[in-house]
Amino acid sequence: MDLEDYLPKTPGDPLAALTKQDLDPLSVDELQARIATLEAEIARTRARIDHAVNHRSSAESLFKR
């Protein structure tokens, strides 16, 4: 699959713009800072997914009683 398959289709989406940004002018330090920021965003997103899954599971078990 291509990266485009995972990106939202809305115009002006910041994630789509981020993936199209030219990385050539960035220094190694700037690239490392970018990676750190993206890794932090990945961790935040995964935490949100975990919260949503756990919340749904808790709700389902509550209503099964």
Predicted model as a PDB file, atoms N, CA, C, CB and O in Angstrom, pLDDT in the B-factor column:
MODEL        1                                                                  
ATOM      1  N   MET A   1       0.833  -1.189   0.000  1.00 58.00           N  
ATOM      2  CA  MET A   1       0.000   0.000   0.000  1.00 58.00           C  
ATOM      3  C   MET A   1       0.877   1.252   0.000  1.00 58.00           C  
ATOM      4  CB  MET A   1      -0.948  -0.002   1.216  1.00 58.00           C  
ATOM      5  O   MET A   1       1.974   1.272   0.558  1.00 58.00           O  
ATOM      6  N   ASP A   2       0.368   2.261  -0.627  1.00 67.00           N  
ATOM      7  CA  ASP A   2       1.060   3.534  -0.696  1.00 67.00           C  
ATOM      8  C   ASP A   2       0.684   4.378   0.519  1.00 67.00           C  
ATOM      9  CB  ASP A   2       0.721   4.275  -2.011  1.00 67.00           C  
ATOM     10  O   ASP A   2      -0.398   4.208   1.082  1.00 67.00           O  
ATOM     11  N   LEU A   3       1.568   5.283   0.925  1.00 60.00           N  
ATOM     12  CA  LEU A   3       1.305   6.174   2.053  1.00 60.00           C  
ATOM     13  C   LEU A   3       0.027   6.963   1.841  1.00 60.00           C  
ATOM     14  CB  LEU A   3       2.477   7.125   2.265  1.00 60.00           C  
ATOM     15  O   LEU A   3      -0.696   7.240   2.799  1.00 60.00           O  
ATOM     16  N   GLU A   4      -0.256   7.324   0.621  1.00 66.00           N  
ATOM     17  CA  GLU A   4      -1.465   8.090   0.293  1.00 66.00           C  
ATOM     18  C   GLU A   4      -2.742   7.349   0.709  1.00 66.00           C  
ATOM     19  CB  GLU A   4      -1.506   8.389  -1.211  1.00 66.00           C  
ATOM     20  O   GLU A   4      -3.760   7.979   0.996  1.00 66.00           O  
ATOM     21  N   ASP A   5      -2.688   6.014   0.742  1.00 69.00           N  
ATOM     22  CA  ASP A   5      -3.860   5.227   1.121  1.00 69.00           C  
ATOM     23  C   ASP A   5      -4.240   5.428   2.585  1.00 69.00           C  
ATOM     24  CB  ASP A   5      -3.606   3.756   0.856  1.00 69.00           C  
ATOM     25  O   ASP A   5      -5.394   5.215   2.959  1.00 69.00           O  
ATOM     26  N   TYR A   6      -3.286   5.833   3.412  1.00 64.00           N  
ATOM     27  CA  TYR A   6      -3.528   5.997   4.840  1.00 64.00           C  
ATOM     28  C   TYR A   6      -3.897   7.423   5.232  1.00 64.00           C  
ATOM     29  CB  TYR A   6      -2.315   5.571   5.606  1.00 64.00           C  
ATOM     30  O   TYR A   6      -4.383   7.654   6.340  1.00 64.00           O  
ATOM     31  N   LEU A   7      -3.676   8.361   4.356  1.00 64.00           N  
ATOM     32  CA  LEU A   7      -3.905   9.757   4.686  1.00 64.00           C  
ATOM     33  C   LEU A   7      -5.364  10.143   4.499  1.00 64.00           C  
ATOM     34  CB  LEU A   7      -3.020  10.646   3.839  1.00 64.00           C  
ATOM     35  O   LEU A   7      -6.037   9.638   3.600  1.00 64.00           O  
ATOM     36  N   PRO A   8      -5.850  11.042   5.350  1.00 63.00           N  
ATOM     37  CA  PRO A   8      -7.218  11.546   5.169  1.00 63.00           C  
ATOM     38  C   PRO A   8      -7.353  12.231   3.814  1.00 63.00           C  
ATOM     39  CB  PRO A   8      -7.597  12.528   6.305  1.00 63.00           C  
ATOM     40  O   PRO A   8      -6.387  12.779   3.281  1.00 63.00           O  
ATOM     41  N   LYS A   9      -8.528  12.194   3.281  1.00 70.00           N  
ATOM     42  CA  LYS A   9      -8.782  12.752   1.952  1.00 70.00           C  
ATOM     43  C   LYS A   9      -9.238  14.206   1.984  1.00 70.00           C  
ATOM     44  CB  LYS A   9      -9.816  11.924   1.246  1.00 70.00           C  
ATOM     45  O   LYS A   9      -9.519  14.788   0.937  1.00 70.00           O  
ATOM     46  N   THR A  10      -9.315  14.796   3.171  1.00 78.00           N  
ATOM     47  CA  THR A  10      -9.778  16.179   3.270  1.00 78.00           C  
ATOM     48  C   THR A  10      -8.701  17.142   2.796  1.00 78.00           C  
ATOM     49  CB  THR A  10     -10.185  16.509   4.709  1.00 78.00           C  
ATOM     50  O   THR A  10      -7.527  16.961   3.119  1.00 78.00           O  
ATOM     51  N   PRO A  11      -9.077  18.156   2.039  1.00 76.00           N  
ATOM     52  CA  PRO A  11      -8.094  19.122   1.558  1.00 76.00           C  
ATOM     53  C   PRO A  11      -7.523  19.938   2.717  1.00 76.00           C  
ATOM     54  CB  PRO A  11      -8.726  20.053   0.513  1.00 76.00           C  
ATOM     55  O   PRO A  11      -8.240  20.292   3.653  1.00 76.00           O  
ATOM     56  N   GLY A  12      -6.250  20.224   2.643  1.00 82.00           N  
ATOM     57  CA  GLY A  12      -5.610  21.029   3.671  1.00 82.00           C  
ATOM     58  C   GLY A  12      -5.324  20.260   4.949  1.00 82.00           C  
ATOM     59  O   GLY A  12      -5.029  20.868   5.978  1.00 82.00           O  
ATOM     60  N   ASP A  13      -5.404  18.939   4.905  1.00 86.00           N  
ATOM     61  CA  ASP A  13      -5.140  18.141   6.094  1.00 86.00           C  
ATOM     62  C   ASP A  13      -3.683  18.293   6.519  1.00 86.00           C  
ATOM     63  CB  ASP A  13      -5.475  16.660   5.839  1.00 86.00           C  
ATOM     64  O   ASP A  13      -2.788  18.119   5.692  1.00 86.00           O  
ATOM     65  N   PRO A  14      -3.419  18.616   7.792  1.00 87.00           N  
ATOM     66  CA  PRO A  14      -2.039  18.842   8.239  1.00 87.00           C  
ATOM     67  C   PRO A  14      -1.159  17.602   8.124  1.00 87.00           C  
ATOM     68  CB  PRO A  14      -2.040  19.320   9.667  1.00 87.00           C  
ATOM     69  O   PRO A  14       0.037  17.725   7.860  1.00 87.00           O  
ATOM     70  N   LEU A  15      -1.720  16.419   8.315  1.00 86.00           N  
ATOM     71  CA  LEU A  15      -0.924  15.203   8.195  1.00 86.00           C  
ATOM     72  C   LEU A  15      -0.459  14.986   6.756  1.00 86.00           C  
ATOM     73  CB  LEU A  15      -1.727  13.995   8.676  1.00 86.00           C  
ATOM     74  O   LEU A  15       0.692  14.619   6.515  1.00 86.00           O  
ATOM     75  N   ALA A  16      -1.351  15.212   5.817  1.00 84.00           N  
ATOM     76  CA  ALA A  16      -0.987  15.084   4.408  1.00 84.00           C  
ATOM     77  C   ALA A  16       0.082  16.113   4.045  1.00 84.00           C  
ATOM     78  CB  ALA A  16      -2.230  15.255   3.506  1.00 84.00           C  
ATOM     79  O   ALA A  16       1.027  15.799   3.322  1.00 84.00           O  
ATOM     80  N   ALA A  17      -0.063  17.329   4.541  1.00 87.00           N  
ATOM     81  CA  ALA A  17       0.932  18.371   4.272  1.00 87.00           C  
ATOM     82  C   ALA A  17       2.281  17.999   4.878  1.00 87.00           C  
ATOM     83  CB  ALA A  17       0.458  19.726   4.825  1.00 87.00           C  
ATOM     84  O   ALA A  17       3.325  18.242   4.272  1.00 87.00           O  
ATOM     85  N   LEU A  18       2.262  17.415   6.060  1.00 90.00           N  
ATOM     86  CA  LEU A  18       3.493  17.014   6.732  1.00 90.00           C  
ATOM     87  C   LEU A  18       4.257  15.981   5.922  1.00 90.00           C  
ATOM     88  CB  LEU A  18       3.185  16.465   8.114  1.00 90.00           C  
ATOM     89  O   LEU A  18       5.483  16.040   5.832  1.00 90.00           O  
ATOM     90  N   THR A  19       3.540  15.038   5.334  1.00 89.00           N  
ATOM     91  CA  THR A  19       4.204  13.985   4.570  1.00 89.00           C  
ATOM     92  C   THR A  19       4.754  14.482   3.238  1.00 89.00           C  
ATOM     93  CB  THR A  19       3.246  12.847   4.328  1.00 89.00           C  
ATOM     94  O   THR A  19       5.599  13.828   2.625  1.00 89.00           O  
ATOM     95  N   LYS A  20       4.275  15.631   2.797  1.00 90.00           N  
ATOM     96  CA  LYS A  20       4.753  16.182   1.523  1.00 90.00           C  
ATOM     97  C   LYS A  20       5.853  17.232   1.701  1.00 90.00           C  
ATOM     98  CB  LYS A  20       3.594  16.793   0.763  1.00 90.00           C  
ATOM     99  O   LYS A  20       6.405  17.734   0.722  1.00 90.00           O  
ATOM    100  N   GLN A  21       6.166  17.559   2.960  1.00 94.00           N  
ATOM    101  CA  GLN A  21       7.177  18.586   3.223  1.00 94.00           C  
ATOM    102  C   GLN A  21       8.544  18.123   2.729  1.00 94.00           C  
ATOM    103  CB  GLN A  21       7.237  18.918   4.729  1.00 94.00           C  
ATOM    104  O   GLN A  21       8.931  16.973   2.935  1.00 94.00           O  
ATOM    105  N   ASP A  22       9.264  19.019   2.084  1.00 96.00           N  
ATOM    106  CA  ASP A  22      10.604  18.736   1.598  1.00 96.00           C  
ATOM    107  C   ASP A  22      11.562  18.671   2.780  1.00 96.00           C  
ATOM    108  CB  ASP A  22      11.061  19.804   0.575  1.00 96.00           C  
ATOM    109  O   ASP A  22      11.701  19.642   3.524  1.00 96.00           O  
ATOM    110  N   LEU A  23      12.219  17.534   2.954  1.00 97.00           N  
ATOM    111  CA  LEU A  23      13.134  17.341   4.071  1.00 97.00           C  
ATOM    112  C   LEU A  23      14.568  17.758   3.745  1.00 97.00           C  
ATOM    113  CB  LEU A  23      13.112  15.897   4.498  1.00 97.00           C  
ATOM    114  O   LEU A  23      15.404  17.846   4.644  1.00 97.00           O  
ATOM    115  N   ASP A  24      14.857  18.012   2.483  1.00 98.00           N  
ATOM    116  CA  ASP A  24      16.224  18.343   2.068  1.00 98.00           C  
ATOM    117  C   ASP A  24      16.825  19.554   2.787  1.00 98.00           C  
ATOM    118  CB  ASP A  24      16.245  18.595   0.595  1.00 98.00           C  
ATOM    119  O   ASP A  24      18.003  19.504   3.141  1.00 98.00           O  
ATOM    120  N   PRO A  25      16.085  20.628   3.019  1.00 97.00           N  
ATOM    121  CA  PRO A  25      16.705  21.786   3.655  1.00 97.00           C  
ATOM    122  C   PRO A  25      16.937  21.618   5.166  1.00 97.00           C  
ATOM    123  CB  PRO A  25      15.851  22.994   3.416  1.00 97.00           C  
ATOM    124  O   PRO A  25      17.584  22.469   5.777  1.00 97.00           O  
ATOM    125  N   LEU A  26      16.436  20.565   5.765  1.00 98.00           N  
ATOM    126  CA  LEU A  26      16.562  20.392   7.205  1.00 98.00           C  
ATOM    127  C   LEU A  26      17.913  19.808   7.593  1.00 98.00           C  
ATOM    128  CB  LEU A  26      15.452  19.504   7.721  1.00 98.00           C  
ATOM    129  O   LEU A  26      18.458  18.948   6.902  1.00 98.00           O  
ATOM    130  N   SER A  27      18.438  20.292   8.706  1.00 98.00           N  
ATOM    131  CA  SER A  27      19.708  19.774   9.228  1.00 98.00           C  
ATOM    132  C   SER A  27      19.461  18.448   9.940  1.00 98.00           C  
ATOM    133  CB  SER A  27      20.375  20.798  10.195  1.00 98.00           C  
ATOM    134  O   SER A  27      18.315  18.059  10.167  1.00 98.00           O  
ATOM    135  N   VAL A  28      20.537  17.766  10.286  1.00 98.00           N  
ATOM    136  CA  VAL A  28      20.413  16.508  11.017  1.00 98.00           C  
ATOM    137  C   VAL A  28      19.714  16.749  12.352  1.00 98.00           C  
ATOM    138  CB  VAL A  28      21.802  15.865  11.240  1.00 98.00           C  
ATOM    139  O   VAL A  28      18.850  15.967  12.748  1.00 98.00           O  
ATOM    140  N   ASP A  29      20.077  17.817  13.043  1.00 98.00           N  
ATOM    141  CA  ASP A  29      19.426  18.140  14.320  1.00 98.00           C  
ATOM    142  C   ASP A  29      17.928  18.392  14.135  1.00 98.00           C  
ATOM    143  CB  ASP A  29      20.088  19.371  14.959  1.00 98.00           C  
ATOM    144  O   ASP A  29      17.112  17.947  14.942  1.00 98.00           O  
ATOM    145  N   GLU A  30      17.582  19.101  13.078  1.00 98.00           N  
ATOM    146  CA  GLU A  30      16.163  19.370  12.806  1.00 98.00           C  
ATOM    147  C   GLU A  30      15.417  18.084  12.461  1.00 98.00           C  
ATOM    148  CB  GLU A  30      16.019  20.385  11.659  1.00 98.00           C  
ATOM    149  O   GLU A  30      14.267  17.903  12.863  1.00 98.00           O  
ATOM    150  N   LEU A  31      16.067  17.193  11.718  1.00 98.00           N  
ATOM    151  CA  LEU A  31      15.450  15.921  11.377  1.00 98.00           C  
ATOM    152  C   LEU A  31      15.262  15.056  12.625  1.00 98.00           C  
ATOM    153  CB  LEU A  31      16.298  15.179  10.336  1.00 98.00           C  
ATOM    154  O   LEU A  31      14.236  14.394  12.778  1.00 98.00           O  
ATOM    155  N   GLN A  32      16.244  15.065  13.504  1.00 98.00           N  
ATOM    156  CA  GLN A  32      16.124  14.304  14.751  1.00 98.00           C  
ATOM    157  C   GLN A  32      15.018  14.876  15.640  1.00 98.00           C  
ATOM    158  CB  GLN A  32      17.463  14.305  15.508  1.00 98.00           C  
ATOM    159  O   GLN A  32      14.286  14.122  16.280  1.00 98.00           O  
ATOM    160  N   ALA A  33      14.898  16.183  15.681  1.00 98.00           N  
ATOM    161  CA  ALA A  33      13.822  16.819  16.450  1.00 98.00           C  
ATOM    162  C   ALA A  33      12.470  16.462  15.847  1.00 98.00           C  
ATOM    163  CB  ALA A  33      14.006  18.356  16.489  1.00 98.00           C  
ATOM    164  O   ALA A  33      11.498  16.239  16.570  1.00 98.00           O  
ATOM    165  N   ARG A  34      12.413  16.411  14.538  1.00 97.00           N  
ATOM    166  CA  ARG A  34      11.165  16.039  13.848  1.00 97.00           C  
ATOM    167  C   ARG A  34      10.779  14.613  14.195  1.00 97.00           C  
ATOM    168  CB  ARG A  34      11.313  16.191  12.314  1.00 97.00           C  
ATOM    169  O   ARG A  34       9.615  14.328  14.476  1.00 97.00           O  
ATOM    170  N   ILE A  35      11.761  13.715  14.177  1.00 98.00           N  
ATOM    171  CA  ILE A  35      11.505  12.322  14.527  1.00 98.00           C  
ATOM    172  C   ILE A  35      11.008  12.217  15.969  1.00 98.00           C  
ATOM    173  CB  ILE A  35      12.777  11.473  14.333  1.00 98.00           C  
ATOM    174  O   ILE A  35      10.052  11.490  16.243  1.00 98.00           O  
ATOM    175  N   ALA A  36      11.643  12.929  16.881  1.00 98.00           N  
ATOM    176  CA  ALA A  36      11.222  12.903  18.285  1.00 98.00           C  
ATOM    177  C   ALA A  36       9.783  13.391  18.431  1.00 98.00           C  
ATOM    178  CB  ALA A  36      12.163  13.765  19.145  1.00 98.00           C  
ATOM    179  O   ALA A  36       8.996  12.813  19.181  1.00 98.00           O  
ATOM    180  N   THR A  37       9.453  14.440  17.722  1.00 97.00           N  
ATOM    181  CA  THR A  37       8.092  14.977  17.771  1.00 97.00           C  
ATOM    182  C   THR A  37       7.097  13.984  17.194  1.00 97.00           C  
ATOM    183  CB  THR A  37       8.008  16.306  17.013  1.00 97.00           C  
ATOM    184  O   THR A  37       6.024  13.777  17.760  1.00 97.00           O  
ATOM    185  N   LEU A  38       7.443  13.372  16.078  1.00 96.00           N  
ATOM    186  CA  LEU A  38       6.552  12.385  15.457  1.00 96.00           C  
ATOM    187  C   LEU A  38       6.389  11.146  16.349  1.00 96.00           C  
ATOM    188  CB  LEU A  38       7.096  11.973  14.072  1.00 96.00           C  
ATOM    189  O   LEU A  38       5.290  10.601  16.452  1.00 96.00           O  
ATOM    190  N   GLU A  39       7.470  10.701  16.990  1.00 98.00           N  
ATOM    191  CA  GLU A  39       7.382   9.560  17.903  1.00 98.00           C  
ATOM    192  C   GLU A  39       6.489   9.885  19.097  1.00 98.00           C  
ATOM    193  CB  GLU A  39       8.781   9.150  18.386  1.00 98.00           C  
ATOM    194  O   GLU A  39       5.727   9.032  19.554  1.00 98.00           O  
ATOM    195  N   ALA A  40       6.579  11.107  19.602  1.00 98.00           N  
ATOM    196  CA  ALA A  40       5.709  11.529  20.705  1.00 98.00           C  
ATOM    197  C   ALA A  40       4.250  11.539  20.248  1.00 98.00           C  
ATOM    198  CB  ALA A  40       6.123  12.932  21.225  1.00 98.00           C  
ATOM    199  O   ALA A  40       3.359  11.156  21.007  1.00 98.00           O  
ATOM    200  N   GLU A  41       4.008  11.970  19.030  1.00 96.00           N  
ATOM    201  CA  GLU A  41       2.637  11.982  18.495  1.00 96.00           C  
ATOM    202  C   GLU A  41       2.123  10.560  18.284  1.00 96.00           C  
ATOM    203  CB  GLU A  41       2.581  12.765  17.165  1.00 96.00           C  
ATOM    204  O   GLU A  41       0.944  10.286  18.505  1.00 96.00           O  
ATOM    205  N   ILE A  42       2.995   9.667  17.862  1.00 96.00           N  
ATOM    206  CA  ILE A  42       2.610   8.258  17.710  1.00 96.00           C  
ATOM    207  C   ILE A  42       2.225   7.678  19.065  1.00 96.00           C  
ATOM    208  CB  ILE A  42       3.765   7.433  17.076  1.00 96.00           C  
ATOM    209  O   ILE A  42       1.216   6.982  19.179  1.00 96.00           O  
ATOM    210  N   ALA A  43       3.026   7.962  20.094  1.00 98.00           N  
ATOM    211  CA  ALA A  43       2.721   7.473  21.445  1.00 98.00           C  
ATOM    212  C   ALA A  43       1.387   8.035  21.936  1.00 98.00           C  
ATOM    213  CB  ALA A  43       3.851   7.854  22.427  1.00 98.00           C  
ATOM    214  O   ALA A  43       0.591   7.310  22.534  1.00 98.00           O  
ATOM    215  N   ARG A  44       1.142   9.310  21.689  1.00 97.00           N  
ATOM    216  CA  ARG A  44      -0.122   9.944  22.092  1.00 97.00           C  
ATOM    217  C   ARG A  44      -1.304   9.306  21.365  1.00 97.00           C  
ATOM    218  CB  ARG A  44      -0.082  11.462  21.807  1.00 97.00           C  
ATOM    219  O   ARG A  44      -2.355   9.078  21.963  1.00 97.00           O  
ATOM    220  N   THR A  45      -1.129   9.020  20.081  1.00 96.00           N  
ATOM    221  CA  THR A  45      -2.183   8.403  19.288  1.00 96.00           C  
ATOM    222  C   THR A  45      -2.454   6.979  19.752  1.00 96.00           C  
ATOM    223  CB  THR A  45      -1.810   8.412  17.811  1.00 96.00           C  
ATOM    224  O   THR A  45      -3.610   6.567  19.854  1.00 96.00           O  
ATOM    225  N   ARG A  46      -1.388   6.222  20.035  1.00 96.00           N  
ATOM    226  CA  ARG A  46      -1.565   4.852  20.525  1.00 96.00           C  
ATOM    227  C   ARG A  46      -2.260   4.838  21.881  1.00 96.00           C  
ATOM    228  CB  ARG A  46      -0.211   4.140  20.623  1.00 96.00           C  
ATOM    229  O   ARG A  46      -3.093   3.972  22.147  1.00 96.00           O  
ATOM    230  N   ALA A  47      -1.918   5.797  22.737  1.00 96.00           N  
ATOM    231  CA  ALA A  47      -2.580   5.895  24.043  1.00 96.00           C  
ATOM    232  C   ALA A  47      -4.066   6.171  23.864  1.00 96.00           C  
ATOM    233  CB  ALA A  47      -1.933   7.001  24.905  1.00 96.00           C  
ATOM    234  O   ALA A  47      -4.892   5.634  24.601  1.00 96.00           O  
ATOM    235  N   ARG A  48      -4.406   6.995  22.901  1.00 95.00           N  
ATOM    236  CA  ARG A  48      -5.822   7.301  22.635  1.00 95.00           C  
ATOM    237  C   ARG A  48      -6.552   6.070  22.121  1.00 95.00           C  
ATOM    238  CB  ARG A  48      -5.949   8.451  21.617  1.00 95.00           C  
ATOM    239  O   ARG A  48      -7.698   5.819  22.497  1.00 95.00           O  
ATOM    240  N   ILE A  49      -5.891   5.305  21.264  1.00 94.00           N  
ATOM    241  CA  ILE A  49      -6.481   4.057  20.764  1.00 94.00           C  
ATOM    242  C   ILE A  49      -6.711   3.094  21.926  1.00 94.00           C  
ATOM    243  CB  ILE A  49      -5.567   3.402  19.688  1.00 94.00           C  
ATOM    244  O   ILE A  49      -7.788   2.511  22.045  1.00 94.00           O  
ATOM    245  N   ASP A  50      -5.705   2.926  22.780  1.00 93.00           N  
ATOM    246  CA  ASP A  50      -5.839   2.039  23.935  1.00 93.00           C  
ATOM    247  C   ASP A  50      -6.990   2.475  24.833  1.00 93.00           C  
ATOM    248  CB  ASP A  50      -4.534   2.005  24.733  1.00 93.00           C  
ATOM    249  O   ASP A  50      -7.759   1.646  25.319  1.00 93.00           O  
ATOM    250  N   HIS A  51      -7.101   3.777  25.046  1.00 92.00           N  
ATOM    251  CA  HIS A  51      -8.185   4.302  25.868  1.00 92.00           C  
ATOM    252  C   HIS A  51      -9.540   3.979  25.242  1.00 92.00           C  
ATOM    253  CB  HIS A  51      -8.032   5.818  26.055  1.00 92.00           C  
ATOM    254  O   HIS A  51     -10.468   3.563  25.935  1.00 92.00           O  
ATOM    255  N   ALA A  52      -9.642   4.172  23.949  1.00 90.00           N  
ATOM    256  CA  ALA A  52     -10.911   3.914  23.256  1.00 90.00           C  
ATOM    257  C   ALA A  52     -11.267   2.434  23.309  1.00 90.00           C  
ATOM    258  CB  ALA A  52     -10.832   4.385  21.793  1.00 90.00           C  
ATOM    259  O   ALA A  52     -12.425   2.082  23.535  1.00 90.00           O  
ATOM    260  N   VAL A  53     -10.286   1.572  23.103  1.00 89.00           N  
ATOM    261  CA  VAL A  53     -10.538   0.133  23.131  1.00 89.00           C  
ATOM    262  C   VAL A  53     -10.939  -0.294  24.538  1.00 89.00           C  
ATOM    263  CB  VAL A  53      -9.291  -0.654  22.660  1.00 89.00           C  
ATOM    264  O   VAL A  53     -11.893  -1.054  24.705  1.00 89.00           O  
ATOM    265  N   ASN A  54     -10.224   0.183  25.544  1.00 87.00           N  
ATOM    266  CA  ASN A  54     -10.533  -0.183  26.924  1.00 87.00           C  
ATOM    267  C   ASN A  54     -11.885   0.368  27.347  1.00 87.00           C  
ATOM    268  CB  ASN A  54      -9.442   0.323  27.866  1.00 87.00           C  
ATOM    269  O   ASN A  54     -12.630  -0.297  28.066  1.00 87.00           O  
ATOM    270  N   HIS A  55     -12.205   1.567  26.911  1.00 80.00           N  
ATOM    271  CA  HIS A  55     -13.496   2.164  27.249  1.00 80.00           C  
ATOM    272  C   HIS A  55     -14.634   1.342  26.645  1.00 80.00           C  
ATOM    273  CB  HIS A  55     -13.565   3.626  26.754  1.00 80.00           C  
ATOM    274  O   HIS A  55     -15.637   1.068  27.305  1.00 80.00           O  
ATOM    275  N   ARG A  56     -14.468   0.965  25.414  1.00 74.00           N  
ATOM    276  CA  ARG A  56     -15.505   0.172  24.749  1.00 74.00           C  
ATOM    277  C   ARG A  56     -15.656  -1.182  25.427  1.00 74.00           C  
ATOM    278  CB  ARG A  56     -15.176  -0.016  23.257  1.00 74.00           C  
ATOM    279  O   ARG A  56     -16.772  -1.652  25.645  1.00 74.00           O  
ATOM    280  N   SER A  57     -14.526  -1.808  25.761  1.00 72.00           N  
ATOM    281  CA  SER A  57     -14.556  -3.105  26.425  1.00 72.00           C  
ATOM    282  C   SER A  57     -15.250  -3.004  27.782  1.00 72.00           C  
ATOM    283  CB  SER A  57     -13.134  -3.651  26.595  1.00 72.00           C  
ATOM    284  O   SER A  57     -16.038  -3.876  28.150  1.00 72.00           O  
ATOM    285  N   SER A  58     -14.956  -1.943  28.518  1.00 74.00           N  
ATOM    286  CA  SER A  58     -15.595  -1.732  29.818  1.00 74.00           C  
ATOM    287  C   SER A  58     -17.097  -1.526  29.656  1.00 74.00           C  
ATOM    288  CB  SER A  58     -14.970  -0.525  30.535  1.00 74.00           C  
ATOM    289  O   SER A  58     -17.888  -2.067  30.429  1.00 74.00           O  
ATOM    290  N   ALA A  59     -17.479  -0.762  28.673  1.00 68.00           N  
ATOM    291  CA  ALA A  59     -18.902  -0.522  28.425  1.00 68.00           C  
ATOM    292  C   ALA A  59     -19.615  -1.803  28.023  1.00 68.00           C  
ATOM    293  CB  ALA A  59     -19.083   0.537  27.340  1.00 68.00           C  
ATOM    294  O   ALA A  59     -20.727  -2.063  28.482  1.00 68.00           O  
ATOM    295  N   GLU A  60     -18.992  -2.599  27.178  1.00 70.00           N  
ATOM    296  CA  GLU A  60     -19.598  -3.850  26.754  1.00 70.00           C  
ATOM    297  C   GLU A  60     -19.766  -4.807  27.928  1.00 70.00           C  
ATOM    298  CB  GLU A  60     -18.759  -4.498  25.663  1.00 70.00           C  
ATOM    299  O   GLU A  60     -20.795  -5.473  28.043  1.00 70.00           O  
ATOM    300  N   SER A  61     -18.770  -4.880  28.795  1.00 71.00           N  
ATOM    301  CA  SER A  61     -18.881  -5.788  29.939  1.00 71.00           C  
ATOM    302  C   SER A  61     -19.919  -5.275  30.935  1.00 71.00           C  
ATOM    303  CB  SER A  61     -17.514  -5.952  30.632  1.00 71.00           C  
ATOM    304  O   SER A  61     -20.573  -6.071  31.609  1.00 71.00           O  
ATOM    305  N   LEU A  62     -20.074  -3.980  31.032  1.00 68.00           N  
ATOM    306  CA  LEU A  62     -21.075  -3.408  31.933  1.00 68.00           C  
ATOM    307  C   LEU A  62     -22.481  -3.787  31.481  1.00 68.00           C  
ATOM    308  CB  LEU A  62     -20.931  -1.877  32.000  1.00 68.00           C  
ATOM    309  O   LEU A  62     -23.325  -4.141  32.303  1.00 68.00           O  
ATOM    310  N   PHE A  63     -22.733  -3.713  30.173  1.00 73.00           N  
ATOM    311  CA  PHE A  63     -24.067  -4.004  29.658  1.00 73.00           C  
ATOM    312  C   PHE A  63     -24.347  -5.502  29.529  1.00 73.00           C  
ATOM    313  CB  PHE A  63     -24.245  -3.344  28.319  1.00 73.00           C  
ATOM    314  O   PHE A  63     -25.498  -5.900  29.345  1.00 73.00           O  
ATOM    315  N   LYS A  64     -23.316  -6.328  29.623  1.00 70.00           N  
ATOM    316  CA  LYS A  64     -23.521  -7.787  29.564  1.00 70.00           C  
ATOM    317  C   LYS A  64     -23.997  -8.339  30.897  1.00 70.00           C  
ATOM    318  CB  LYS A  64     -22.230  -8.491  29.149  1.00 70.00           C  
ATOM    319  O   LYS A  64     -24.482  -9.469  30.956  1.00 70.00           O  
ATOM    320  N   ARG A  65     -23.870  -7.576  31.951  1.00 57.00           N  
ATOM    321  CA  ARG A  65     -24.253  -8.046  33.285  1.00 57.00           C  
ATOM    322  C   ARG A  65     -25.716  -8.181  33.436  1.00 57.00           C  
ATOM    323  CB  ARG A  65     -23.743  -7.136  34.332  1.00 57.00           C  
ATOM    324  O   ARG A  65     -26.194  -8.567  34.502  1.00 57.00           O  
TER     325      ARG A  65                                                      
ENDMDL                                                                          
END                                                                             
